[in-house]
C-alpha cells in the first residue's frame, strides 16, 4: 500500500518544481551551496517522493545525473532540492556536472503520487504510467515512468534495464526475493528548444 501523500501538481506547480531543480543544480555546481526552497507553493509542503533527471542536450543527449526516492519523509520542496543536488554530484553518473555544462542541460522532475509493491510486474506495469524500483541483496535501482516510452522498450526490457541499473542480474526481477515497487507520478521537464516547461 502506498505511503505517499497524494499530491497532484498544477502546471504552474510543475513549472516551479523544474525551476527549483535547476536553481538547485546551478547553486550546487557554481557555489557548492544548497538552494533553499524559500516561500513554497502549497503543494510543496506535501510529504512525498521526487526524482530529478538531468540530461545533456548535446550529442546523443547522454544522462548526466539522476537521483531521488519514491518514498519521501521530507516536504516536497526539500525533496526536489536534495534530489537535484545528488543528481548534479558524481554520485549518480560517476562524473560531477561542471559549470560550462549548465546551459546545455535538460532537467526533468517526477513527483510521486503513489507507489505499491507488486508480485506480478508484467501484469501490473502500464508503460508510460509506472516507474519501477528494484531492491534485492542490498542493491537498489529505479527508472522514470517515461523512459520505456522514450526508448521504445517492452515491459520485459524495462524491468531488465532497471535490474542492470541496480547492479543486479538482468533477470533478477523474476526472482522471488527481489522486491519490485511500481510508482506513479507527474513528470515535468524543460522543453528541449529552451522554451517553457512541458508536462508529460
C-alpha positions, 0 to 999 in steps of 0.5 A, a space after each residue: 500500500 502506498 505511503 505517499 501523500 497524494 499530491 497532484 501538481 498544477 502546471 504552474 506547480 510543475 513549472 516551479 518544481 523544474 525551476 527549483 531543480 535547476 536553481 538547485 543544480 546551478 547553486 550546487 555546481 557554481 557555489 557548492 551551496 544548497 538552494 533553499 526552497 524559500 516561500 513554497 507553493 502549497 503543494 510543496 509542503 506535501 510529504 512525498 517522493 521526487 526524482 530529478 533527471 538531468 540530461 545533456 542536450 548535446 550529442 546523443 543527449 547522454 544522462 548526466 545525473 539522476 537521483 531521488 526516492 519514491 518514498 519521501 519523509 521530507 516536504 516536497 520542496 526539500 525533496 526536489 532540492 536534495 534530489 537535484 543536488 545528488 543528481 548534479 554530484 558524481 554520485 549518480 553518473 560517476 562524473 560531477 556536472 561542471 559549470 560550462 555544462 549548465 546551459 546545455 542541460 535538460 532537467 526533468 522532475 517526477 513527483 510521486 503520487 503513489 507507489 505499491 509493491 507488486 508480485 506480478 510486474 508484467 501484469 501490473 506495469 502500464 508503460 508510460 504510467 509506472 516507474 519501477 524500483 528494484 531492491 534485492 541483496 542490498 542493491 537498489 535501482 529505479 527508472 522514470 515512468 517515461 523512459 520505456 516510452 522514450 526508448 521504445 522498450 517492452 515491459 520485459 526490457 524495462 524491468 531488465 534495464 532497471 535490474 542492470 541499473 541496480 547492479 543486479 542480474 538482468 533477470 533478477 526481477 523474476 526472482 522471488 526475493 527481489 522486491 519490485 515497487 511500481 510508482 506513479 507520478 507527474 513528470 515535468 521537464 524543460 522543453 528541449 528548444 529552451 522554451 517553457 516547461 512541458 508536462 508529460 
